[in-house]
Amino acid sequence: MIDLKNEKGSITLFVLVSCVFFIASVACVQMYMQSKRVAVDREYRQIKSNYEGFFIDDESLREGYIQLAQLRNIDITVENTTKSGNKLIVELILNTTSSEIKTIKYGWGTSPSIDTVSNWTFVEKESVNGKMLAINDNAGSGSQYHLFVVINNKEFYLTVGEGAVQIQKGKIVTGSNAEWKDETNEYPAIIPVGFCVVKGAGTIEEGLVISDVEDDDMENTKHGNQFVWIPVNDYSKFHLIEGYSSSVLQKYISQEVDPSREAGDILNVVGSPMTKNSTKGIAESVAMYNSVKNNHGFYIARFEAGIEGKIANSNLSLEERKVADGKTKPLSQKGVGVWNNIIWGGTQSDVALDGLTGDDTADGAVKVARSMYTKSNICGVTSTLCYGVQWDAVMNFIDDKYEIGECNTTTSFVANSANKGNYTGTISTTGYHAEKNIYDLAGNVWEWTMEAYNSNRRIYRGGYYNSANSSASARSGYEPGFPNLAVGFRLTLYL
């Protein structure tokens, strides 16, 4: 005999238990999905931090990454590259298996734009189990190549080369110098071994910043020595250019007698492309010119040369100036004391290697600048005192009308630097005002260059703290053996 009352109670209890179980299951699923989402967000932020500048289309990175999260957050790294003749073989590591791949292909581009890929190679997904090969049969003689890998419609961009170089912001380049290219400039910036593109760096057009300390950033919080890439796309424009003083074009270059002069780009021959203003080239000037021609640019120190342990207004004493023998290295860092009151080197009666006044092998700004980096301690990069032609290239980078002498004398920084530099009447620490990420080209202290004027002067450029009318491009001269509280210097690097 069946007890309907008890049976109804059992059914009711079963329904209640089932409902509770269902609700708990839904809650568990929701909790799991939420925890999964949190984990995905955390992993996304970590990968984005580690590979900043590594992925194509950073704005859509989050959406694409979330979609891939269910596929174990696919990531790619280069394990090894080998090159024989024109064949480049790149071995890639993928943190995924063939079961998670729907489609996979790769292609080689002529720039970091995926649109430059003309042919794609489709990969059998069954052959991928954590690793795959990308082969370029027409690699040529270049050292860097642009590889694109597309997995399940997600695009990955890798800059690879014979040394397997990958440029990631904040990560020091090793092995061989690497290329950094973006759509703002015709040619790539060359990142030297021992340097990194700083975190938060912008485009080449904005002034690409590198540092010799890992994980350095735009605020220079790691206190690395920082430099800015100056593109020279047209080598024919790499010559001395007439500057502005108080918004008026100067005549240091165009005058017939004793024009502003500099060592040329041909060894032991009066150089070009500005023969009128050139003396016989020396080994350094020839190497610098050739580097600019071949690499389409050079680096200038982001900051005026500083000296460790000194603060603003230190006005280095005669005793302190004795360290200008190259044993104390200069700094290109933010917020340090300017290395002022330093001589160029030698005296007005000496003859330097370029045949002009002074002695560039004697203690002074030239010797100190050359001591910072050499090919023996930093592969492929050499430091020196800024050449006049390099200063003019910086001015032309900031305002491309500078080369033709048609800058707006009211608004152009290179012609009129009023209120765009330290003109307070007192020397400041480095990092007062920036143009194209380069600080203190105007104001603070004048800066020695390799350029010369008349029979007894070396040229310094830019403004200084006590004259609001001195423009960034202004030229003036001083005897190479005389120190001046208002004169410092700045480094440049060539590859």
Number of C-alpha atoms within 10 A of each C-alpha: 3 6 7 9 9 10 11 11 11 12 12 12 12 12 12 12 12 12 12 12 12 12 12 12 12 12 12 12 12 12 12 12 12 12 12 14 14 12 13 19 16 12 15 18 13 12 14 17 14 14 15 16 19 17 18 17 13 13 9 10 16 14 10 15 21 15 13 19 17 12 16 12 16 18 14 16 14 18 11 17 19 14 17 10 10 13 14 21 19 22 18 18 18 16 15 18 17 16 11 16 17 11 15 19 18 22 21 25 18 13 19 22 16 19 9 13 17 10 10 13 13 13 16 14 18 10 12 18 16 13 18 16 17 20 20 17 13 11 20 13 9 9 16 20 24 20 24 23 22 16 19 15 13 17 18 19 23 24 22 22 25 21 17 23 24 21 23 23 24 25 22 22 22 19 13 19 20 25 21 20 18 16 13 11 14 13 19 22 24 19 25 26 19 21 23 26 32 27 23 16 18 15 16 23 16 16 21 24 29 30 31 24 21 21 19 25 23 19 13 18 11 15 19 21 21 28 27 26 28 26 27 24 17 11 16 11 17 22 23 24 26 21 26 24 24 19 24 13 17 17 16 21 19 14 10 9 9 14 17 27 25 31 32 29 26 21 17 15 15 19 22 20 17 21 17 16 23 24 23 22 24 20 15 18 22 19 18 25 24 17 17 23 17 12 18 19 28 26 28 27 26 31 31 32 26 26 19 14 8 15 18 17 15 17 20 20 13 11 7 11 18 14 15 23 17 19 11 14 19 25 26 26 29 23 17 23 25 32 31 29 23 29 26 35 27 21 20 20 15 17 15 17 17 24 15 26 26 27 24 25 16 20 21 24 34 28 21 28 25 21 18 20 17 15 11 9 11 15 17 17 21 22 23 26 25 25 23 25 23 26 25 23 25 26 24 24 19 20 17 14 15 24 20 11 15 13 21 15 17 11 12 17 24 29 29 26 28 22 14 19 25 28 23 15 13 15 24 23 24 27 22 18 18 15 18 18 20 23 20 28 33 34 32 32 32 30 29 30 28 24 27 30 22 16 13 19 22 27 25 25 29 26 32 29 20 17 16 21 20 26 30 29 30 26 26 19 18 20 23 27 24 14 21 17 17 20 23 27 30 28 29 23 27 21 22
